[in-house]
């Protein structure tokens, strides 16, 4: 499994990548493997400001439905348009084309409280 060291990780299996004050958010390679084939994403929070750990959407896979949690507080400013026709991008490219939302962070310091790649690997027993 792949765990880029340039990202931060939540205990809920989301990752976050900062570009200035904009954050790309998705689910980890581990999470997508556990979920199985992803068939649909429900994100009804575009334009909303959410606190860290609040639910921003759901991912539906063949096996189950799972909630998606904000790794840091911010406003959802974009939903990955590619996922509406190709939700399987989350399976095939979790850290690249499979990003789920972009957010403008309201408290970037929260990112520092998230896990490093090595800490996340320990959390999942890798």
Backbone as a chain_set.jsonl record, in Angstrom:
{"seq": "XXXXXXXXXXXXXXXXXXXXXXXXXXXXXXXXXXXXXXXXXXXXXXXXXXXXXXXXXXXXXXXXXXXXXXXXXXXXXXXXXXXXXXXXXXXXXXXXXXXXXXXXXXXXXXXXXXXXXXXXXXXXXX", "coords": {"N": [[0.834, -1.189, 0.0], [0.29, 2.309, -0.486], [1.557, 5.227, 1.025], [1.957, 8.355, 0.899], [4.502, 10.473, 2.09], [4.248, 13.177, 2.065], [1.711, 13.881, 2.725], [-0.897, 14.37, 5.226], [-2.689, 12.44, 7.66], [-5.869, 11.246, 8.842], [-7.351, 9.674, 11.729], [-9.66, 8.605, 10.897], [-9.23, 7.74, 8.383], [-8.959, 9.536, 6.256], [-7.093, 11.583, 3.986], [-5.071, 14.55, 3.673], [-3.93, 17.211, 1.679], [-2.092, 20.094, 1.513], [-2.201, 23.101, -0.344], [-1.111, 26.014, -0.204], [-3.625, 27.77, 1.387], [-5.548, 26.123, 0.615], [-7.004, 22.937, 0.678], [-6.703, 19.656, -0.451], [-8.699, 16.806, -0.199], [-9.144, 13.398, 0.519], [-9.724, 9.811, 0.569], [-7.743, 7.281, 2.148], [-5.39, 4.941, 0.677], [-5.493, 2.537, 2.041], [-8.116, 2.689, 3.123], [-9.733, 2.692, 0.787], [-9.157, 0.173, -0.192], [-10.187, -1.437, 1.846], [-12.899, -0.781, 1.668], [-13.587, -1.685, -0.868], [-14.795, -1.963, -4.274], [-15.665, 1.203, -5.302], [-18.699, 2.761, -5.899], [-20.255, 5.034, -5.847], [-20.44, 8.441, -4.767], [-21.628, 10.634, -2.275], [-21.885, 13.902, -1.812], [-23.029, 16.497, -0.182], [-22.307, 18.948, 0.754], [-21.2, 21.16, -0.446], [-20.011, 24.445, -0.434], [-20.468, 24.74, 2.246], [-19.355, 25.453, 5.582], [-17.443, 23.515, 7.686], [-16.631, 21.862, 10.752], [-13.61, 20.405, 12.099], [-13.566, 16.896, 11.954], [-16.297, 16.695, 11.381], [-18.939, 15.264, 9.395], [-18.621, 15.182, 5.91], [-19.617, 13.937, 3.73], [-20.57, 10.885, 1.975], [-19.321, 7.689, 1.041], [-20.098, 5.212, -1.203], [-19.717, 1.843, -1.523], [-19.369, -1.419, -3.043], [-19.463, -3.22, -0.943], [-20.3, -1.728, 1.351], [-21.518, 1.331, 2.962], [-19.91, 4.318, 3.803], [-19.175, 6.989, 6.024], [-17.683, 10.188, 5.369], [-15.188, 12.163, 6.807], [-14.224, 15.439, 7.844], [-10.85, 16.264, 7.861], [-9.75, 18.597, 8.801], [-10.924, 21.821, 9.863], [-12.989, 23.746, 7.69], [-14.226, 25.301, 4.623], [-16.097, 23.715, 2.152], [-15.193, 23.945, -1.104], [-15.064, 22.856, -3.609], [-16.086, 19.981, -5.398], [-14.702, 17.045, -6.595], [-15.048, 16.932, -9.959], [-14.608, 14.825, -11.724], [-15.294, 12.506, -10.42], [-18.032, 12.117, -10.565], [-18.723, 10.733, -12.869], [-16.822, 8.777, -12.816], [-16.384, 7.221, -10.239], [-14.687, 5.225, -9.46], [-12.124, 6.15, -9.647], [-11.238, 6.796, -7.135], [-10.508, 4.328, -6.151], [-8.485, 3.558, -7.983], [-6.607, 5.649, -8.037], [-6.072, 6.928, -5.444], [-4.656, 9.048, -4.179], [-4.271, 10.914, -6.105], [-5.883, 11.618, -8.927], [-8.159, 10.757, -7.696], [-8.938, 12.428, -5.61], [-11.359, 13.87, -3.359], [-12.753, 16.212, -2.304], [-12.165, 19.796, -2.333], [-11.114, 22.169, 0.025], [-11.288, 25.327, 1.665], [-9.311, 26.102, 4.202], [-10.096, 26.93, 7.583], [-8.705, 26.792, 9.87], [-5.731, 26.129, 9.688], [-3.799, 25.172, 11.39], [-4.813, 22.918, 12.589], [-4.13, 20.836, 10.95], [-1.603, 20.086, 11.688], [-2.069, 18.494, 13.867], [-2.738, 16.092, 12.851], [-1.974, 12.737, 11.619], [1.306, 11.591, 10.68], [2.688, 9.915, 7.78], [4.086, 7.646, 8.711], [3.017, 7.391, 11.306], [0.362, 6.897, 10.669], [0.595, 4.451, 9.335], [1.321, 2.816, 11.484], [-1.056, 2.975, 12.95], [-2.815, 1.477, 11.37], [-1.612, -0.935, 11.424], [0.56, -1.512, 9.738]], "CA": [[0.0, 0.0, 0.0], [1.008, 3.555, -0.677], [1.279, 6.269, 2.016], [2.887, 9.453, 0.63], [4.95, 11.178, 3.289], [3.903, 14.597, 1.934], [0.332, 14.068, 3.175], [-1.255, 14.108, 6.617], [-3.738, 11.426, 7.695], [-6.737, 11.244, 10.019], [-7.661, 8.345, 12.271], [-10.855, 8.162, 10.168], [-8.736, 7.255, 7.086], [-8.894, 10.552, 5.223], [-5.807, 12.265, 3.835], [-5.171, 15.968, 3.325], [-2.743, 17.811, 1.06], [-2.234, 21.547, 1.482], [-1.598, 23.96, -1.365], [-1.454, 27.297, 0.39], [-4.709, 27.586, 2.354], [-6.485, 25.183, 0.0], [-6.704, 21.549, 1.024], [-7.298, 18.539, -1.185], [-9.057, 15.787, 0.787], [-9.612, 12.14, -0.045], [-9.572, 8.682, 1.485], [-6.453, 6.629, 1.994], [-5.284, 3.698, -0.081], [-5.996, 1.496, 2.952], [-9.577, 2.803, 3.215], [-10.385, 2.27, -0.45], [-9.023, -1.292, -0.288], [-11.13, -2.007, 2.808], [-14.254, -0.57, 1.172], [-13.825, -2.409, -2.116], [-15.119, -1.15, -5.442], [-16.487, 2.363, -5.003], [-19.676, 2.927, -6.969], [-20.972, 6.306, -5.774], [-20.124, 9.347, -3.668], [-22.663, 11.622, -1.98], [-21.312, 15.07, -1.149], [-24.062, 17.536, -0.178], [-21.81, 20.008, 1.631], [-20.542, 22.21, -1.22], [-20.304, 25.781, 0.067], [-20.679, 24.738, 3.7], [-18.209, 25.453, 6.485], [-17.541, 22.381, 8.602], [-15.588, 21.739, 11.762], [-12.804, 19.187, 12.058], [-14.247, 15.637, 12.297], [-17.689, 16.65, 10.935], [-19.179, 14.491, 8.176], [-18.802, 16.005, 4.709], [-20.24, 13.15, 2.679], [-20.561, 9.429, 2.096], [-18.819, 6.911, -0.077], [-20.821, 3.953, -1.313], [-18.96, 0.798, -2.19], [-20.126, -2.65, -3.219], [-19.588, -3.862, 0.367], [-20.823, -0.925, 2.453], [-21.539, 2.79, 2.851], [-19.085, 4.864, 4.87], [-19.156, 8.447, 6.119], [-16.418, 10.883, 5.15], [-15.011, 13.158, 7.862], [-13.266, 16.522, 7.592], [-9.635, 16.154, 8.667], [-9.498, 19.917, 9.384], [-12.059, 22.727, 9.67], [-12.93, 24.566, 6.491], [-15.387, 25.416, 3.742], [-15.994, 22.898, 0.945], [-15.282, 24.865, -2.238], [-15.152, 22.12, -4.861], [-16.183, 18.521, -5.395], [-13.979, 16.552, -7.769], [-16.044, 16.652, -10.992], [-14.309, 13.554, -12.397], [-15.861, 11.383, -9.674], [-19.452, 11.906, -10.865], [-18.795, 9.695, -13.897], [-15.787, 7.77, -12.578], [-16.073, 7.117, -8.812], [-13.623, 4.235, -9.278], [-10.835, 6.847, -9.541], [-10.829, 6.72, -5.733], [-9.824, 3.042, -6.022], [-7.299, 3.424, -8.827], [-5.645, 6.738, -7.828], [-6.597, 7.538, -4.214], [-3.958, 10.275, -3.784], [-4.125, 11.784, -7.267], [-7.145, 11.968, -9.567], [-9.264, 10.326, -6.847], [-9.272, 13.342, -4.499], [-12.823, 13.963, -3.262], [-13.164, 17.62, -2.21], [-11.217, 20.854, -1.988], [-11.644, 23.03, 1.082], [-10.514, 26.48, 2.147], [-9.216, 25.838, 5.638], [-10.298, 28.046, 8.509], [-7.736, 26.618, 10.945], [-4.696, 25.267, 9.113], [-3.018, 24.583, 12.482], [-5.362, 21.588, 12.891], [-3.44, 19.847, 10.114], [-0.437, 19.624, 12.442], [-2.492, 17.477, 14.839], [-3.016, 14.846, 12.129], [-0.911, 11.734, 11.632], [2.264, 11.478, 9.582], [2.565, 8.631, 7.081], [4.56, 6.577, 9.602], [2.036, 7.228, 12.389], [-0.828, 6.269, 10.095], [0.932, 3.035, 9.093], [1.227, 2.123, 12.79], [-2.472, 2.908, 13.299], [-3.48, 0.401, 10.624], [-0.849, -2.164, 11.579], [1.484, -1.747, 8.596]], "C": [[0.875, 1.248, 0.0], [0.569, 4.578, 0.371], [2.268, 7.418, 1.807], [3.227, 10.234, 1.896], [4.613, 12.671, 3.233], [2.488, 14.912, 2.414], [0.221, 13.899, 4.678], [-2.493, 13.225, 6.597], [-4.57, 11.543, 8.966], [-6.934, 9.809, 10.498], [-8.901, 7.758, 11.607], [-10.53, 7.751, 8.735], [-8.912, 8.234, 5.933], [-7.457, 11.076, 5.152], [-6.08, 13.716, 3.449], [-3.839, 16.428, 2.76], [-2.986, 19.304, 0.947], [-1.525, 22.15, 0.286], [-1.986, 25.372, -0.969], [-2.503, 27.064, 1.469], [-5.799, 26.658, 1.802], [-6.043, 23.765, 0.315], [-7.432, 20.612, 0.076], [-7.523, 17.441, -0.158], [-9.57, 14.553, 0.057], [-9.524, 11.046, 1.001], [-8.278, 7.944, 1.156], [-6.55, 5.366, 1.14], [-5.815, 2.533, 0.752], [-7.522, 1.505, 2.987], [-10.252, 2.306, 1.946], [-10.272, 0.766, -0.651], [-10.003, -1.993, 0.648], [-12.576, -1.893, 2.308], [-14.569, -1.442, -0.036], [-14.198, -1.442, -3.226], [-16.099, -0.041, -5.094], [-17.4, 2.636, -6.193], [-20.349, 4.296, -6.966], [-20.458, 7.122, -4.594], [-21.257, 10.347, -3.52], [-22.004, 12.744, -1.181], [-22.335, 16.192, -1.269], [-23.62, 18.758, 0.621], [-21.081, 21.128, 0.878], [-20.994, 23.577, -0.706], [-20.484, 25.875, 1.566], [-19.341, 24.788, 4.448], [-18.43, 24.377, 7.53], [-16.378, 22.389, 9.573], [-14.808, 20.437, 11.551], [-13.63, 18.02, 12.61], [-15.731, 15.6, 11.916], [-17.785, 15.866, 9.63], [-19.364, 15.447, 7.0], [-19.431, 15.232, 3.564], [-20.211, 11.67, 2.99], [-19.969, 8.822, 0.84], [-19.546, 5.571, -0.05], [-19.972, 2.981, -2.123], [-19.849, -0.437, -2.31], [-20.424, -3.279, -1.862], [-20.401, -3.066, 1.389], [-20.946, 0.547, 2.062], [-20.766, 3.329, 4.044], [-19.128, 6.387, 4.842], [-17.747, 8.971, 5.885], [-16.337, 12.032, 6.144], [-13.958, 14.193, 7.478], [-12.022, 16.329, 8.466], [-9.243, 17.481, 9.335], [-10.685, 20.817, 9.043], [-11.891, 23.555, 8.401], [-14.219, 24.534, 5.706], [-15.132, 24.58, 2.488], [-16.212, 23.813, -0.26], [-15.378, 24.146, -3.579], [-15.287, 20.636, -4.577], [-15.516, 18.055, -6.677], [-14.99, 16.164, -8.859], [-15.83, 15.312, -11.691], [-14.992, 12.371, -11.715], [-17.334, 11.133, -9.993], [-19.634, 10.814, -11.917], [-17.823, 8.549, -13.652], [-15.441, 7.654, -11.094], [-14.94, 6.124, -8.521], [-12.229, 4.862, -9.287], [-10.321, 6.827, -8.104], [-10.093, 5.405, -5.487], [-8.501, 3.035, -6.766], [-6.228, 4.478, -8.568], [-6.065, 7.564, -6.616], [-5.959, 8.887, -3.885], [-3.786, 11.265, -4.927], [-5.477, 12.2, -7.797], [-8.358, 11.587, -8.729], [-9.52, 11.205, -5.632], [-10.783, 13.577, -4.521], [-13.308, 15.41, -3.206], [-11.945, 18.511, -2.015], [-11.891, 21.722, -0.95], [-10.698, 24.192, 1.326], [-10.481, 26.342, 3.66], [-9.417, 27.099, 6.464], [-9.33, 27.96, 9.687], [-6.667, 25.636, 10.482], [-3.842, 24.602, 10.197], [-3.532, 23.195, 12.851], [-4.656, 20.488, 12.103], [-2.243, 19.268, 10.866], [-0.796, 18.544, 13.461], [-2.776, 16.126, 14.179], [-1.778, 13.945, 12.116], [0.035, 11.877, 10.441], [2.034, 10.139, 8.896], [2.982, 7.481, 7.99], [3.582, 6.317, 10.745], [0.774, 6.54, 11.878], [-0.58, 4.772, 9.836], [0.842, 2.237, 10.394], [-0.23, 1.946, 13.192], [-3.163, 1.721, 12.62], [-2.707, -0.902, 10.639], [0.058, -2.527, 10.423], [2.926, -1.592, 9.04]], "O": [[2.029, 1.231, 0.427], [-0.625, 4.781, 0.588], [3.307, 7.46, 2.465], [2.343, 10.604, 2.669], [4.687, 13.356, 4.253], [2.108, 16.079, 2.502], [1.117, 13.359, 5.326], [-3.262, 13.25, 5.636], [-4.056, 11.892, 10.029], [-6.709, 8.855, 9.753], [-9.171, 6.563, 11.732], [-11.433, 7.448, 7.955], [-9.004, 7.827, 4.775], [-6.71, 11.018, 6.129], [-7.159, 14.062, 2.969], [-2.772, 16.094, 3.275], [-3.976, 19.733, 0.353], [-0.405, 21.769, -0.055], [-3.048, 25.868, -1.346], [-2.295, 26.25, 2.368], [-6.831, 26.441, 2.438], [-4.86, 23.434, 0.23], [-8.629, 20.761, -0.166], [-6.647, 17.169, 0.662], [-10.334, 14.656, -0.903], [-9.28, 11.316, 2.177], [-7.79, 7.987, 0.026], [-7.627, 4.813, 0.917], [-6.501, 1.651, 0.234], [-8.153, 0.453, 2.891], [-11.239, 1.574, 2.017], [-11.174, 0.143, -1.212], [-10.582, -3.02, 0.292], [-13.378, -2.806, 2.505], [-15.705, -1.887, -0.202], [-13.945, -0.241, -3.126], [-17.217, -0.301, -4.65], [-16.949, 2.73, -7.334], [-20.95, 4.689, -7.966], [-20.088, 6.572, -3.556], [-21.786, 10.85, -4.512], [-21.617, 12.558, -0.028], [-22.492, 16.776, -2.342], [-24.455, 19.518, 1.11], [-20.416, 21.956, 1.5], [-22.188, 23.838, -0.559], [-20.637, 26.97, 2.106], [-18.337, 24.235, 3.997], [-19.474, 24.332, 8.18], [-15.285, 22.861, 9.259], [-15.289, 19.502, 10.911], [-14.311, 18.162, 13.625], [-16.374, 14.568, 12.109], [-16.83, 15.811, 8.856], [-20.149, 16.393, 7.069], [-19.748, 15.816, 2.528], [-19.879, 11.25, 4.099], [-20.095, 9.358, -0.261], [-19.602, 4.892, 0.975], [-19.57, 3.265, -3.251], [-20.942, -0.488, -1.746], [-21.514, -3.811, -1.651], [-21.113, -3.652, 2.205], [-20.533, 0.953, 0.975], [-20.941, 2.856, 5.167], [-19.119, 6.999, 3.773], [-16.757, 8.294, 6.162], [-17.295, 12.786, 6.309], [-12.939, 13.867, 6.87], [-12.137, 16.239, 9.688], [-8.496, 17.49, 10.313], [-11.37, 20.594, 8.045], [-10.791, 24.006, 8.08], [-15.173, 23.844, 6.063], [-14.092, 24.713, 1.843], [-17.288, 24.39, -0.42], [-15.737, 24.761, -4.583], [-14.685, 20.105, -3.643], [-15.753, 18.629, -7.74], [-15.711, 15.178, -8.706], [-16.785, 14.726, -12.2], [-15.242, 11.348, -12.352], [-17.841, 10.045, -9.721], [-20.599, 10.053, -11.858], [-17.982, 7.468, -14.217], [-14.31, 7.957, -10.713], [-14.314, 6.181, -7.463], [-11.251, 4.185, -8.97], [-9.111, 6.84, -7.875], [-9.15, 5.367, -4.696], [-7.497, 2.558, -6.238], [-5.053, 4.235, -8.846], [-6.377, 8.749, -6.739], [-6.634, 9.779, -3.37], [-3.216, 12.339, -4.737], [-6.153, 13.036, -7.197], [-9.469, 12.038, -9.011], [-10.233, 10.797, -4.715], [-11.412, 13.493, -5.576], [-14.184, 15.796, -3.98], [-10.871, 18.072, -1.605], [-13.092, 21.983, -1.028], [-9.479, 24.063, 1.211], [-11.514, 26.454, 4.321], [-8.969, 28.184, 6.095], [-9.15, 28.934, 10.419], [-6.695, 24.459, 10.839], [-3.224, 23.568, 9.941], [-2.774, 22.375, 13.37], [-4.595, 19.341, 12.545], [-1.909, 18.095, 10.698], [0.066, 17.768, 13.874], [-3.024, 15.135, 14.866], [-0.693, 14.34, 12.542], [-0.382, 12.236, 9.34], [1.262, 9.316, 9.388], [2.308, 6.453, 8.037], [3.341, 5.167, 11.112], [0.19, 5.705, 12.568], [-1.449, 3.939, 10.091], [0.343, 1.112, 10.401], [-0.608, 0.898, 13.715], [-3.995, 1.047, 13.229], [-3.079, -1.863, 9.964], [0.298, -3.704, 10.156], [3.841, -1.749, 8.231]]}, "num_chains": 1, "name": "protein.A"}
